[in-house]
Amino acid sequence: MARAQKKASDEGRTIVFIDESGFYLTPAVVRTYAPRGQTPVIREYLTRDHVSAISAVTPDGKLYLQKQMESYRGQHAVAFLRHLLRHIAGKLLVIWDGSPIHRSRVVKDFLSDGGAKRIWLERLPAYAPDLNPDEGIWRYLKYVELRNVTSGNLADLAHQLSKATRRLRRKVTIIQACFAWAGLSV
């Protein structure tokens, strides 16, 4: 990780951490308060349907997020990398986990077809999600912004996720705190 940060500093690259997550119709239930003797009830639908999301965070507190109704594959990761290239000027140091979609042929083809001119990819060590500040973003979205939120369908859940993301983008200190949580300085 230190070698990657030195490379980013030497080459003027923006460091970007990327991760994917799923948001299910079953709510992230957290403690709530109710009058004594009136236990709160959250109605939920038991289903495996979910909204998939991919996001990127930068040390200066920027959050980029896309969502879709199907699981992410290699071509979706490439589309997100292109999205980042459109929105972040200069060269990027992308740090992500060893997910199979990140190692797919489509990602390798994208890099060999010119993507490597602006993107340098680094992989996090295996089984070390706590090194990725983006994990803190998922935790914050699920257990703070979307706590106890129930949605009857995926469209409503996607809408709730969009609203939560807009709120979080205005909280730069929370995004930067995710870097501190991962043991990284900003």
C-alpha positions in Angstrom: 0.0 0.0 0.0 2.8 2.4 0.8 4.4 1.7 -2.5 1.1 2.6 -4.3 0.7 5.8 -2.3 4.3 6.8 -3.2 3.6 6.1 -6.9 0.4 8.2 -6.7 2.3 11.1 -5.1 5.3 10.9 -7.5 3.0 10.8 -10.6 0.3 13.2 -9.4 -2.4 10.5 -9.4 -5.7 10.8 -7.6 -6.1 7.8 -5.2 -9.5 6.2 -5.7 -10.8 3.2 -3.6 -13.6 1.2 -5.2 -15.9 -1.5 -3.9 -19.3 -3.0 -4.6 -22.2 -3.9 -2.3 -25.8 -5.0 -2.4 -28.8 -3.4 -0.9 -31.7 -5.8 -0.1 -35.4 -5.2 0.6 -34.9 -6.5 4.1 -34.0 -3.5 6.2 -30.9 -3.0 8.3 -32.6 -3.0 11.6 -31.1 -0.9 14.3 -32.2 0.1 17.8 -35.3 2.2 17.9 -37.4 3.7 20.7 -41.1 3.4 21.4 -43.4 3.9 24.3 -43.1 1.3 26.9 -45.2 -1.8 26.1 -45.5 -0.9 22.4 -42.9 -2.8 20.6 -42.1 -1.2 17.2 -42.8 -3.5 14.2 -41.1 -3.2 10.9 -42.8 -5.0 8.0 -40.5 -6.5 5.5 -40.5 -8.7 2.4 -38.3 -11.8 2.5 -36.6 -11.9 -0.9 -33.1 -12.1 -2.4 -33.8 -9.3 -4.8 -31.4 -6.5 -4.4 -30.0 -3.3 -5.9 -26.3 -3.6 -6.7 -24.1 -0.6 -6.2 -20.5 0.3 -7.0 -18.8 3.3 -5.5 -15.5 5.1 -5.4 -14.1 7.4 -2.7 -11.2 9.8 -2.8 -9.2 11.2 0.2 -10.5 14.7 -0.5 -14.0 13.4 0.4 -15.6 12.8 -3.1 -18.0 10.0 -3.5 -19.0 8.5 -6.9 -21.7 5.9 -6.9 -23.7 4.0 -9.5 -26.4 1.4 -9.0 -28.3 -1.2 -11.0 -30.8 -3.9 -10.6 -28.5 -6.8 -11.6 -25.2 -8.0 -10.1 -22.0 -6.4 -11.3 -19.8 -8.1 -13.9 -16.6 -7.1 -15.6 -18.2 -4.9 -18.3 -20.0 -2.9 -15.5 -16.7 -2.4 -13.7 -15.2 -1.0 -17.0 -18.2 1.3 -17.4 -17.7 2.6 -13.9 -13.9 3.1 -14.6 -14.9 5.1 -17.7 -17.4 7.1 -15.6 -14.5 8.0 -13.2 -12.3 9.0 -16.0 -15.0 11.5 -17.2 -15.4 13.0 -13.7 -11.9 13.0 -12.3 -9.2 14.9 -14.2 -5.7 13.5 -14.5 -4.3 10.1 -13.7 -5.9 7.7 -11.2 -4.6 5.1 -8.8 -7.5 2.7 -8.4 -7.3 0.5 -5.3 -9.8 -2.4 -5.1 -10.2 -5.9 -3.9 -9.5 -9.1 -5.7 -13.1 -9.7 -6.9 -13.4 -11.8 -10.0 -15.0 -9.0 -11.9 -11.9 -6.9 -11.3 -9.7 -9.6 -12.8 -12.0 -10.3 -15.8 -10.9 -10.3 -19.4 -13.0 -7.3 -20.1 -11.0 -5.2 -17.5 -7.7 -6.4 -18.9 -8.8 -5.6 -22.5 -9.9 -2.1 -21.3 -6.5 -1.4 -19.8 -4.6 -2.8 -22.9 -6.8 -0.7 -25.2 -5.7 2.6 -23.6 -7.2 2.7 -20.2 -3.8 2.1 -18.6 -2.7 5.5 -19.8 -4.6 7.1 -17.0 -5.4 4.3 -14.6 -3.1 2.3 -12.5 -4.7 -0.6 -10.7 -3.6 -1.9 -7.3 -5.2 -4.8 -5.5 -5.9 -4.9 -1.7 -4.5 -7.9 0.2 -6.9 -10.8 0.3 -9.3 -10.9 3.2 -8.6 -7.3 4.2 -11.8 -5.4 3.7 -11.0 -3.2 6.7 -8.2 -1.6 4.6 -10.8 -0.2 2.1 -12.4 3.1 3.2 -15.3 2.3 0.8 -16.4 -0.4 3.3 -17.1 2.4 5.8 -19.2 4.1 3.1 -21.4 1.0 2.8 -21.7 0.7 6.6 -22.7 4.3 6.9 -25.3 4.1 4.1 -26.8 0.8 5.4 -26.8 1.5 9.2 -27.2 5.2 9.4 -28.8 6.7 6.3 -31.0 3.7 5.5 -31.5 2.3 9.0 -34.9 0.8 9.5 -36.0 1.8 6.0 -38.4 -0.6 4.4 -39.1 -0.6 0.7 -41.9 -2.6 -1.0 -40.0 -2.9 -4.3 -36.5 -2.4 -5.9 -37.4 0.9 -7.5 -38.3 2.4 -4.2 -35.1 1.0 -2.6 -33.0 2.5 -5.5 -34.7 5.8 -4.9 -34.0 5.7 -1.2 -30.4 4.8 -1.9 -30.1 7.8 -4.3 -31.4 10.1 -1.7 -29.1 8.7 1.0 -26.1 9.0 -1.4 -27.0 12.7 -2.0 -27.1 13.3 1.7 -23.8 11.6 2.2 -22.0 13.5 -0.5 -22.6 16.7 1.5 -21.0 15.1 4.5 -17.3 15.3 3.4 -16.1 14.8 7.0 -17.9 11.4 7.2 -16.3 10.3 3.9 -12.9 11.3 5.1 -13.5 9.6 8.5 -13.9 6.4 6.5 -10.2 6.8 5.5 -9.2 7.3 9.2 -11.3 4.2 10.1 -9.2 2.2 7.5 -6.0 3.5 9.1 -5.2 5.9 6.2 -4.3 9.6 6.5 -6.0 12.2 4.3 
